[in-house]
Amino acid sequence: MQIDKAQILQLLQSQGDDAKAQQADQELPGTVDTDQHAGILQKLGLDPMDLIKMLGGGGGGQGGGLGGAIGGILGR
């Protein structure tokens, strides 16, 4: 699945992880493919499957918005 890099940067920044956001900005292309870039995402502490669920629209009706998505992705 493809996700806009800006969404990933916003996710990291909203958690106060500016260093990882800067690293992501440097290492990820404008459009991130969760399969192709899985290694980079994992290095940044992001689970590609969680990104798909939370940012790809497959939230399953759980609600929680971006805050819930961030907690789920970053395991916090």
PEKATA-V130420 format. One record per pair of residues at least 24 apart in sequence whose ideal C-beta (glycine too) atoms are under 7 Angstrom apart, sorted by the first residue. I is the first residue (numbers start at 1). J is the second residue. D is the distance in whole Angstrom. If there is no record, write none. Layout:
i = <I:I>
j = <J:J>
d = <D:D>
This chain:
i = <1:1:1:2:2:2:3:3:3:3:3:4:5:5:5:5:7:8:11:11:14:14:15:15:20:20:45:46:47>
j = <34:52:56:31:32:33:32:34:51:55:56:31:29:30:31:32:55:32:70:73:66:70:70:74:44:45:74:73:73>
d = <5:5:5:5:7:5:5:7:6:5:7:6:7:5:7:5:5:6:6:7:7:6:6:6:5:7:6:6:6>
